[in-house]
Amino acid sequence: MRVSLAGLELVNPVIAASGTFGYGIEFEEIVSLERIGGFVTKGISLEPMAGHAAPRIVQTAAGMLNAIGLQNVGVEEYIQRKLPPLRRYPLCKVIVNVFGYTVGEYIGVIERLNQAEGIAAYELNVSCPNVHAGGMAFGADPSSLEYLVHRAKSAARRPLIVKLSPNVTSISNMARIAAEAGADAVSLTNTFLAMSIDVETRRPRLSNVTGGLSGPAIKPISLRMVYETARAVTIPILGMGGIVTPEDAVEFLLAGATAVQVGTASYADPRAAERVARGLESWCRSHQVERVARLTGALEIPHD
């Protein structure tokens, strides 16, 4: 079940996604952390962020909308209080999602995290659709993305994963730009920009008006984007978007992902990532797959 991702050895290819698994330590009494490949923290910024006012989450058909607004404790509080307890779980890779409103803020967070122990990699968040500056503003502009990734890679002392936005014309082109700028891997997709309206009040259901759509509703689109990206870059891909079952994870691996992230499913089942990891192992056994890594990119395309 082991896979290699940007120099990291994971016990299996299932990772809990950012924004759905807190800072990791909150799940230690619910999830056997060393039975998943790792997890990605909430987005960590230079200073604490309160996020948006409620309501911030809305259920939708086959998914949910969220506009949390990257609420987090800030990098200093994270290093001092949230990170140390995770040293009890050395097999579970801690990937820190990094966010900033400016390039300087991104670099500031990375430089501070460089001094901390117990972190395996950084996930550069250039794709959050729920803030009015930074985030998706970098992920949607090729030159801005190239500059930010180049600067971040120069500053980072650990592998750099770039989390791409699906809200672009060509995500595979953005992945190519990130790879050429130095990214060690890319993760996709983040949420899709969307909204919901209460017809009785004639008001948006989210205080931020728009938010990010996630869950099974986006899986077919995300899967297609992973497939296209795998044909455009040679660096590893972390696939995500509506993964609920082990078979969902297999689909993303076949499309070209080296590992997968389980996100929205954790809201309905806090043990979702562990359940998918356990189920993926069973699937491999029943299908005589000796090494899960052999599934990556193994999609068979029929030719006439």
GUMI-568949 format. One record per atom (N, C-alpha, C): x, y, z. Coordinates in steps of 0.02 Angstrom, whole numbers, plus 50000, padded with zeros to 5 digits. Example, Ala and Ser with C-alpha at 12.3 -4.5 7.8 and 13.67 -1.06 7.14 Angstrom:
GUMI-568949
506604971650390506154977550390506604983550390506424988850354506844994750357506455000250394
END
This chain:
GUMI-568949
500414993950000500005000050000500425006350000501075005650009501515011550012501575014849943501605021449945501735025249884502245030749898502585032849847503065038249853502775044449820502775049849858502485056149832502965061849845503275064449792503725070249798504255069049851504515062949854505035061449902504785059049969504125059049979503825056750041503605049450033503735045350083503495038550083502865038150125502295036750094501655036450129501475029050141501175027650200500975020750215500415018450168500035023050142499535021650091499365028250056499025027949999498925034149960498315038249980498035037250040497445040850060497615046250112497455052450095497615058250137496965061950153496895064350214496315068450232496435075550207495945078350174496025084750139495985090850185496295096250163496295102550200495595105350209495485108250268494855111450282494315106750307494465100250307493965095250328494225090950386494845092150407495165087950457495495092150511495275098350517495545102850568496295103450562496635102950620497365103050622497635095950631497195091050623497385084050629497295081250699497565084650748497565082050816496865081250844496395085150819495705084650844495385077950827495675074250780495395067950758495735061850790496215062850833496605057250858496205052150897495645054150928495235049450966494705046150922494665048250859494155045650813494475041450758495035043950732495365040650676496045037950698496215031950675496885029350686497355032850636497675038150658498045042450613498585038850574498875033650603499415030150568499155025050518498485024750510498205020350459498005024150397498145030650395498065034650334498745037350314498815039050250499465041350227499675047850258499195052050274499345058550303498715062850303498805069150319498255073850316498535080750300498105084950274498275091950259497915096350308498265100950340497965105350390497485110350357497095113650399496745119650377497255124450349497035129150307497495134150281497785138250338498445138850339498795142550392499055149150363498875154550395499085161250373499585164150423499875169750404500375173050446500075175250512499475178050510499125180250570498465176450575498175175950635497535172550643496995175750599496535171650575495975174150535495325171550564494825176050568494175174150597493715170850546493845171850483493415168950431492785173150422492325170550383491705174050368491185173050422490685177450423490125176750469489675170950447489305168150495488815162950478488215166050441487875162050401487995154950385488575154050336488965148750348489575147550309489555140850272489065136650288489005130150256488275128950235488175126550175487505125150150487515118350115487045114050133486985107650100486685108550031486935104649984486675104749915486545097549893486255096849835486155090149807486825086949795486945081349828487575077549819488195081549837488135085949885488725089749905488575095149955489015100049958488935105750003489295111849976489065117649999489395123949985489715126250050490325128850046490625131850105490955138450088490915142950136491265149350131491535150950201491975146550225492255147350292492695153550295493045154850240493475160750239494155159750271494385153350271495055151650295495175153650368494675152550409494755153650481495325149150507495805152150543496345148150571496705151950627497115148450665497425151350725498055155250709498295155050647498915158450629499515153950640500065155550606500635150950605500975150150673501005155350713501345154750778500965150150825500305151150829499895146850872499905139650847499905138850782499935132150754500575128550775501135131850768501775128750785501825127250860501585131850900501655131050973501175125951002500545125650977500045121551010499765115750969499695116650906499365111450865499845106150839500455108050823500935103550792501265098550840501495100650899501875096050942501535089450959500885089150974500575082750992500585077650935500655079950874500645075450817501285071250811501785072850850502405068850849502285061850875501705060750906501535054050929501365049450871501295052250811501075048250753501565049150695502175046450702502685047750651502535045050582502105039950577501955037050511501455041250472501085045650506500585049850473500905056350451500945057550387501295063450361500865069750371501175074850400500835081150412501015085950355500515087750316500605092550261500245098950281500595104450280500305110850302500075114850242499435116550242499155120750189499335128050205499655131350159499915138050169499515143150129499295148550162498905153650128499165160650145499095165250097499275172250108498885176650061498825182950079498505187950036499005190949986499655190450004500185193049961500725187749957501165188449908501735183849902502155184049966502255190049993502645190750054502355186850112501685186650117501365182950171501455175450162501385173050101501515165950088502225164050109502705168050089503405166650104503525167050179503205171850211503285172550284503045166350321502495163550300502235157450332502715151650321502955150850259503415145450243504055146050283504335152050286504965152950322504875151350396504315152950424504195151350495504105143850504503745140650458503645133450462504285129550451504745132350413505395129150401505745127550467505625131550518505975130950582505635125850628505055123350608504675118650651504835111450632504755107050681504875099850670504205096250661504235090750624503645086550617503215087850557503445092150512503065093750451503385090150392502975086950350503245083150294503285087250230502785091650219502755095450156502295101350164502295105750114501845111450113501375110650054500745112550064500265112950009500095120349999500305123049944500215130149930499505131349905499105134749944498405135949927498335141949881498275140749817498185146149768497495145649736497025142349772496405140649739495775141649781495825144749839495225145549880494765150749849494135148949834493675153649803493285157849854493465157349918493055160449970493355166650002493895169149973494185175349999494245180349942494255186649959494215191849908494885194249882495425191549911496095193149887496535187149901497105186549865497525180749874497165174549847497365168649871497025162549851496925161849777496305161649755496155160349685496425165749638496555171649665496835176949624497515174849596497895171049636498545168449612498445162349566497975158049585497875151949547497555152749480497245158549468496895159649404497305163649354497875166349377498285170549333498965167049322499125165249260499735161449247500365164749272500455171149259501075174449279501125175049355500555176349388500555176849461500715170049492500425164749463500555158049488501285156249481501565157649423502265156049410502715159649460502585165949472503015169849517502955167249589502335165949611502235163649680502555156849691502455152149645502735145449653503495145749654503775149849609504505150549607504775153149673504465158349700504685161249763504595156249821504025152849821503875148149875504365142249873504515139749814504975134249808505675136249831505875142349816506525144849837506575145249913506005146749945506005147550017505905141050055505555136350024505355130150059505945125350069505985122650129506475117450144506165110550142505545110250120505195103850115504845103550047504605097750026504255097249962503665102149958503565104849899503045109749888502515106949841501905106449868501325104149829500895110349814500685111149754500275116949735499555114649725499095117549764498385115749758498055120249707497855117349651497625121249594496865122549596496685127949565495975129849560495665126849498495055124049504494705121549445494345127149408494335133049439493975138749410494405142549360494685138849313495115141649261494935138549194495195141449140495045138749073495375131949063496005131249085496365124949076496775123449138496545118749178496915117149239497565113449223497575109749168498185106349149498735111249130498545116849099499035122049083499305125249147498875126349196499105129249259499555124349296499415117949290499845112849320500535112849288500545113749222501175114049186501585120049208501255125649218501605131749241501885130649311501485127549355501715126249423502315121549423502285116349381502835111549377503475114949352503415119049301504005122449274504295127449322503875130049368504105134849418504405131549479504375124849481504715121249535504275117049580503625116749569503195112749612503415105449610503405102249668503585095149673502985090649659502385093349667501755089749653501195094849648500635092649621500035096949620499455093049650498995096649681498385093449706497795096849672497305092749652496715095249618496155090049621495535092649627495375099749623495125102449690495205109049697494885112449752494135113249733493775116949773493055117749762492895122149701492295121249676492055125149619491635131049643491765136849617491405142849637490665142049621490235143049672489525141849664489125145949714488465145449710488045149049757487365145649765486995147849817486335145249830485895150949856485255151049835484805156549852484185153749889483995157149942483385155549978482815159349944482365155849912481845159149872481315162549916481265160549980480785163750024481025170550046481665171050063481945177550085482245181450027482345177949970482665180949911483375183249927483695179649972484385181249991484835175249980485485176549971485965170949966485965167050032486055160550027486075156450087486745156950124487265159350090487915160450121488015167850134488305169550191488435176550206488915179650156489345175550127489835177950078489545178150008488915176450001488545176049937488755169849897489385169149881489625163349845490085159149890490185152949870490625148449908490905143049863491195138149893491495132749855491075126449858490915123549800490525117449796490995111449799490825106649843491225100549850490755094649859491045088649862490645082649872490555078749807490165073249810490085068849752489855072449689489515078249696489275081849637489835083849590490425085049617490975087449575491435081949551491335075849574491805070449560491935069349485491425068849442491575067649371492005073049339491895079349360492295084849332493005084549359493075083449424493745083049453494135077249424493805071649414494135065749385494395067349315493985070749275494205072649208494805077349211494815081949259495375086649265496015083049287495965078149330496545074149349496825070449289496375067449250496585063749191496955068349141496675074249129496995078949082497665081349109497695082649174498315085149204498865079849203498675073649214499165068249213499495067449145499155069649093499435069249025499845075449009499835080349054500195086649040500825087549082500875084249140501455085049184501715078249205502345078349228502655072149251502715071849327502585077449361502605077549434501985073949462502015071449524501445067949553500825072349561500255069049559499605072349567499245069449627498975073749670498515071749722497815073149698497425067949687496755068849660496235069349715495745073649705495205074349753494595077249719494035076549755493405079249729492855074149731492515073549789491945069049794492105061849809492705060449834492885053549851492525051449914492125046149909491755043449966491905036149977491995032449923492095025249927492805023349904493025017249920493675014949894493695014949818493125013249788493105013149714493205020149685492955025249720493085032149698493835033449697494175031349749494905032349753495255028749695495035022649680495335018849625495255022549559494675025649549494575029449487495085035049480495205038649534495695044149530496395041549518496565035949549497225032949537497295030849464496795027549437496815025449367496875031349320496565036949339496595043049297497275046349298497695044349346498375047149347498615049749414498205049549466498405052049531498875047049565499365049749600499815045549641499505044249709499135049049734498785048449798498135052349793497705051449842497055054849841496935058349908496485063249907496285066549968495525065749977495345064250039494635063450057494425069450098493925073150075493735079350108493035079450135492555081450093491865082450115491565076350149491785070350128491525064250158491635064050234492145067550257492305067550329491775071150370491375075450338490845078750375490285073850393490135069250348489625064250361489895058550403490535056950392490865051450428491575053550445491705055450507492375057750526492925052650513492725046250506493215040950492493275039450418493025043850376492985042450304493675040950274494185044850291494845043750261495115036850280495045035050344495275028450366494875022950333494225023950327493785018950295493965017950222494105023450187494305022850116494975019350110495445020950155496105017750152496045010150164495645008350213495545001150229495194997650170494695001050142494334998150086494754997550024495205002350014495645002149955496114996049959496354994750019496784988850028496394982450012495774982050036495364976150022495214975549947495104981149915494974981149842495574978449805496164980649825496784978349792496864970749801496724968349861496774961149874496294957149829495674959449827495164955749789495274956149714495664961149691495794961849620496514960049601496844956549648497534954149637498014959749617497934965549647498394971149636498914970849691499524968749674500044967749725500314974249753500344979349712500584985949734500094991249710499834995149758499335000149740499625005349692500275006549695500595011449651500515009649577500405003249563500335001149493499675003349463499215005649505498575008149479498645015049448499145018849469499225025749446499315026049370498845029449337498885030149265498735023949225498445018749258498335012349224497665012049187497365017749174496735017849137496845015049066496395010749046496435007748979495945011348933496205014448882495785018048833495685013648772495075011848756494965007548697495115011348632495405007848585495555010848520495235006648465494945010148418494625006448362495155003948315
END
